[in-house]
Amino acid sequence: MSNDENFAAAYREHYWAVSRYVARRLDGRSSDVEEVVAEVFTVAWRRRSDLPPSPLPWLYGVARHCLANAVRGYGRRRRLLDRIGNDESAHGRQVLDSPDSASPGDWVHEALARLSPADQEVLRLTAWEELGVDEVAVALGCGTRAAAMRLHRARRRLRAEIDRMDITVAGGAASPCRDTPKEHGHG
């Protein structure tokens, strides 16, 4: 197949997987998702001669870079809005969560959010994108052994964060218990 045909096949086969990858990292901001996905496939088109036989992990790597650029751009726009005083709180549109608005499993996302962006990404690639270590290595642009080590360390750090949160299980649902200190008795 030609480079153009390879690109077209990769686009047809992986468009929705790349869209889901981006959407999960942008918390569903649909217009932003479409913009980043378009950038991913623009880069893929320009580099279509570089497309590997299994392009999805490579596309995830491109998406990581496009997301990083987009997030930097959002930060610049946010700082500009803050400087000119056009933020939500200045106009009384601040949204407050109710105490019971947490959904089951939020504690997992809270623990994940406490990790470094690098740890979050390696865990998301394996859990959300269901990539194996070899594919994670391609997406991260590192060797297989390095990817395996990053995954191992990230899992260990996630477990430590969950342990620090003192998760209690009541009625089949887990929730963080922040009111009482964890007891470390022996016996």
HUGI-V860355 format. One line per field, one symbol per residue. ss: DSSP state (~ for helix, > for strand, _ for the rest). phi: phi as a letter, one per 40 degrees, with the letter a starting at -180 (. if undefined). A space follows every 50 residues. Layout:
ss->???
phi->???
//
This chain:
ss->__~~~~~~~~~~~~~~~~~~~~~~~____~~~~~~~~~~~~~~~~~_~~~ _____~~~~~~~~~~~~~~~~~~~~~~~~~~~~~___~~~~_________ _____~~~~~~~~___~~~~~~~~~~~_____~~~~~~~~___~~~~~~~ ~~~~~~~~~~~~~~~_>>>>__>>>>___________
phi->.cdccccdcccccbdcccccdccccbfgcdcccdcccccdccccccbdcc ccdbcddccccccdccccccccccccccccccccgbcdccbgbcbbccdc cccdgdccccccccccdccdcccccccccfccdcccdcccgbcccccccd cdccccccdccccccfcbbbggbcacbbcbcccbcbi
//
